[in-house]
Amino acid sequence: MWKRSVCGLALSVCAFSAFAQSDRQVVDDMVTRSANVCPGHSAESTTPVVRKVPVGALRVMLERGLVMCPDRRLDAAAPAVFYGRVGVYAWNPDVPASGAVIARQIDAMTRKDAFPVETMVWDATGTTLTQQTVPAFNPRPGATVLYRVR
């Protein structure tokens, strides 16, 4: 009887783990999504920042269709942006603090499940900026952003 219980538990664990993605796979999937959507993508600029984001937040982003994009058009005064209408987080990889700022903002927003439709802009310290003009997000030619507003 106990052998049947142990065997059933082992099979359940195996079945569950087959559906769960590894942390590494989640990071790779986000980098792939960035490569497909972002005109400024490069593995050297995207991967280190994606790795700063907690895996749980990345899972939420993948489920919701959110994207992370490096964008050198953003200036040093406003190096981190969330384009709410399209669900894209962007940062300037030439501003060292911008990757950490965007990772913190992603973590906070995914924990609250709060994704405004407005464009949110932050400086290099993470302070929200108002009345700040930033370049519009344009996906890679032929790419579509699959963000689902809830």
N, C-alpha and C positions, 0 to 999 in steps of 0.2 A: 504494500500500500504506500509506504513512504517513498519507495523507488518511483512509483508512478507520479507522485507529487513533485519530487525533485526533477524528474524528466519533463513534466509539464511546465515547471518554472523555467527550466533551461531553454525549452523551446520558445516560451513567451519572451524571454530576454533576447534571444536571437532574432525573433520576428520584429521586436521593437527596435533593436539596433539597426536592422536593415532599413527601416524607414527614417532613422535619425541620421542627419548628415554630420560628418566630423567637423570640428572647428576649422581645420585646414581647408576643407571643401567649401565651407561657407565663405571664408576669405577669398578663395580662388574664384568662387561664383561672383562675388562683388567686383573683383578686379576685371573679370570677363565682361560683366555688365557695363563697367566703365569703359572698357576698350570698345564695346559695340556702340556706345552712345556719345561719348565725349570726344570732341575734336582735339582737345589738348592732352589726351591720355598718353602716358608712357608708363611702362612698368616701374621705372625708377622714381617717378613722382607720385604715382597712385598707390602702389603696394605698401610703402611704409606708413602712410596715413590710414589706409584701410586697417592695417594691423593694430593701430592705436585705438580703434573703436571696439568696445566689448562685443563678443560674439553674439550675445543675446540681442543687442541692438542691430547688428548686421542681419540676423535672422528676421527681425521685424521689417527692416528695410527691404530685404529680398521679397518677403511676403507682400508688402505694400507696393512694390514697384519703384522704390526710391533709388536714386543713383548718387554716386560720389564722383565729382569731376574736378581735376586740377584745371585752373584757368589763370594763365599769366596776364590776362587783360585786367584783372582786379588790381587796384593799386595798393600801396603799402598802408594807406590810411583806412582802407576798408577791404582787408584781404580774405574775409570769410563771409559767404552768402548762402542763404537758403531761398531758392526760387520756389515759392509755395505752389504756384499754379501748375508747375510741371514736376514738382517733387525732386529737385536736384540740389544737392549740397555742393558748393564750389569753394575752392580755396586757391590762393596764389602760392605755388610751391617755392617761389623765390623769397617769400616772407617766412622765415623759420617758425615763428610762433603760430602761423595760421593753421597748420595741420593739427596742433594740439587744441586750438580753439574749436575747429570744426568737429573734432572727435568728442569734445565735451558737450557741444551743442547737440550733436546726434544722440549721445547717451541720454541727456536730459529730455529731449523731445520724444524719444522712443519710450522712455520710462513713463512719461505722462500720456503717451499716445496722443500728443497734441501737435498737429501739423497745420499751421495756418495757411490760408491761400495767399496771403500777402508775402512779399519779398522781405526777408529778414536779413539785416546786415550787421556784422560785428567787426570791431577793430582787433588789433593784435593781442589785446588783453582779454577779449571776450565781452567787452561792453557793447550793448546794443546801440546802434547808431540810428538816428531818425533823420528824415529828409536827406538821405544819402543817395546819390545817383550811382548806379553800377551798370555795366554793360549787360544787355539782354542775353539770356542763355539761348544758344542755337545748337541743336544736336548735330552730330556728324551727319553729313548728307546721306539720306536714305534710312536713317535710324529714327525710331519712334520711342518716346518715353512712355512706359506702361503704368504710370502712377494712377492709383485708384483713390480718389477722394472719398472719405467716409463721412 
